[in-house]
């Protein structure tokens, strides 16, 4: 049975996978996002999302618990007025951003990186005693799924009430589509799952490089 590990502590991502019927375990990476960005000097929102997704996936793939599994890492970055926005963390930053976003639009980029940690033919050669045919491909591949998000006009009271819930403080761009913030999103042009933080269709495309069909990961108990 093929095992998938989600290298993210995001409840939204694991909920999305669960609702899509995809079996998975969660193993959180210990990646310093600021340090990774400083090391590579990436400022473009699209490239930053992919860089951080790769860093998280590779960090988890290096752990003993990931042996024999596929690891998917994800990261989201919001592009607005030519700037890259991650999590605001503070009410002040969230309020300033949301006042600018009101009635406007931006692009949410979600990076995905897949690492195949299963044994490959080369591994089998080193372990001649192995009886099973190796399934691993050694694949390490990534892709970005982006979607344009259009916001409704928000009053100062709307923004203050939303920030008071705490929800936007730990979300890229200071909003969610699958929570309270969905009330302020007029429409999405692109993959709505990318706005949640993990595109199921992009995951399916990446799995092809590991010779795995997404149906192999379906949880029979969820059907």
Secondary structure, 3 states (H helix, E strand, C coil): CCCEEECCCCHHHHHHHHHCCECCEECCCCCCHHHHHHHHCCCCHHHHHHHHHHHHHHHHHCCHHHCCCEEEEEEEEEEECCEEECECCCHHHHHHHHHHHCCCEEEEEEEEEEEECCCCHHHHHHCCCCCCCCCCCCCEEEEEEEEEEEECCCCHHHHHHHHHCCHHHHCECCCCCCCHHHHHEEEEEECHHHHHCCCHHHHHHHHHCCCCCHHHHECHHHC
